[in-house]
Amino acid sequence: MKNSIILFVTIFFLSSPLSAQIRPYDENGLNVFENPKVETPKFDGIKLKVGGSFTQSWQSLRHSNTAEPKIVSGLNQNKLIGIKPGFNTANANLYLDVHLGEGIYLNLTTYLSSRHHNETWVKGGYIQFDKLPFIKSDFLDNTMKYITIKLGHMEINYGDAHFRRSDNGNSIYNPFIENYIMDSFTTEIGAEIDVRHNGFLGVASVTNGQIKGDIGKYDPVAGATDGKRHPAFIGKLGYDKQLTEKVRLRVTGSTYYTAGSISNTLYGGDRAGSHYFGVMENVLSTSAAFSGRFNPGFTDKVTSLMGNVFLKVGGLESFTTLESSQGRNRTETSERKAGQFASDLVYRFGKNEHLWLSLRYNTVKSDMIGATNVKLERIAASGGCFVTKNIMTKIEYVSQNYNDFVNTDIRNGGKFHGLVIEAVVGF
């Protein structure tokens, strides 16, 4: 028994240079997008690197609405839950990064604790090929200097906003507390090819278009879905270059398309939940885990486009997102539209830019079922510091308004505002 424990501990804490191939989970991961394409270390046996991310938050938020009462079983479903200042459930991630062969890596991410699922859940995992040592070919060896291949059940690479969001316990890349109002993030089963050369980037991916495996048979809906599960196609073109010692520019355009996936979750695939707890909800439970977000409900056919511009000049950086989406659920006979704009301005200063101040404006406009059009607006101001490269703290003031929702919707006349503080660890 003693020898087994020693062996487990030894294997568990092995580390290797493979961390250079996977985005770091500490401050070094800031403003890193796709996993770095660098010279792969020599392979001298399987190595395991263990990492983790932890976020603990405290909030003081207030909310209100003007929705008409909706009585179900004697209870008003449009009455907002009472919320008070206090600590939220802590979030934690576990990372296992494995060097499997020359230029071959495996990543597995597990949610140890989250708002949506308090129990442990696997987010996803993938195998990454920066080389193909099992195929003896000089041509492929030279080609793979510019290509990365990923296979697995993994976070899809649509747009650049998902690289700056909070992912459950991993809040270290995000200068703010929460993600966008319309959070385009999900995990799907598929393959991705990245091509990079001299600053130019191309990404091509095909997935199953769903957050999980599905072998069930579905019946068509007359005038709407054909009942078939279609693949999703994802593409990205961009340019990312350090133009001078102090100036970096990244510009990308992305697309996501599926002709019908039955249960697509492009805007509802976060199994962790929002970092604003309880706002605009009538209950406090895991079923109300996406407070402050908006899902347009395109669960079958989806066509989405996202453009991103990232500019860093010294300690001043800006990140802008423009998104347009069109789709329907599996019972709708016509498509609806939704659009999003967001712009972040961040100023990093102090020794090694360990301190920052930031401002975000985010707005969403969307067609609702029934031909109504709604608008949501959020302004967030935040600041924080890296105590070390692994420890971060931040504070944010947020104000969000819900406009033009029908009076029977709990979000009618909705608004929330207040402070949230987070302490974050990443390694």
C-alpha positions, 0 to 999 in steps of 0.5 A: 500500500505504501509503495502504491501511494508513493508511485501515485504521488510520483506520477501525479506530480511529474512535469515536463516541457509540454506546458509550452505546447498548451496555453498556460493556466497562469498570468503567462496565458494572458492574450494567448489565443490558439495553443502556441506553435513552438518547437516540440521538446524531445520525447523521452517517455510519457510525462504528465503535468497537473494544473488547476484553476480556482475562483472564489467570489463575493457579490453585492448585486440588486435586481428588479423587474416590471413583469406582470404576475404569472401565477402557477400553483399559487406562486408568482413565476415572475417574482424575482428571488430575494438576494443579499450580499454574500459569497458564491459557490467556489469553482474549480478546474483540474487539468491533465496535460500529457506528453504522449509522443514526439509532438503529440499531446493530450489535454483533459479538463475537468470541472471539479465544482461549478454552479451548474453542476456541483459534482465533478464533470469532465468538460472535454479533452483532445489529442493535439498533433504538432508532429506526425512521427508515426508517418515517415515523410519529409514532406509531412515533417516540413508541413507540420511546422505550420500545422496543428491538428486537434481531435476530441470532444473539445471547446470549439474554436469559433471566434476569439471571445472564447479565449478571453472568457471565464471558464468555471474556475479559470477566471485568470484570462478575463479582466472582468467577472463575467462573459458576454451577454450572448456567450458563444461557447460550447464543446463538441466532438470533432477535428480541427486543423490550424495553419499558421505562418508569418502571422497569418492564421487559418482554422478549419473544423468539423464537429457533430454540432452537439454538446454530446454524443447522440445516436437517437432517432428524431422525427421530422417536423413539418415545415421545419427540421428534417429530423437529421443530425447535420455536422457543424462547420467552423472556419477562421481566417486571421492575422496576428503579428507583433508589429513592433516591440510594443504593438501587437495586432490580431484581426480575425473573422470566424463562421459557424454553420450547421444545417440542423443539429437537433440540440445545438448549444452554441449559445448555451453550452457552458456547463459551469454557469454564470459568475453573476449569481441569482440575478433576474431569476425566480429561484436559486438552483442549478436550473437557473445557472445562466443569470445575466446571459441571453440565449437566442434559442437557435437549437437546430439550424445556426449560421453565425459570424464573428469578427474580432480585433485585438490591439495592444500598444504598450500597456493599453489593449482593446478587444472588440467583437461584432457578431451576427447570428441567424437560426431557429429551433427544431419546431420553428418554420422560419429563422430569426436573427440575433446580433451582438457588439462588445468592446473592452478597453484595458490598461495594464500598468505597474511592474510587469503590468501586474495591475489593470483597469478596464471598461466594457460595453456589451449589447445584444439585439435579438428577434424573439419567437412571436416577432418581438425584438429585444435589447440588452445592454451591459456596462462593466468597470473593473480593476485588479492585480496579479499578486503573483503570476498564479494569484489574481484578485479583481473587483467589478461594478456592473449595470445591465438593462433588459429592454422591450421584453413582453410584460409576461416575461420575467425580464420585462423592465429588468435591471441589475447592478452592483459589485462582485469581487473574485479571488483566482488561482491558476497553475 
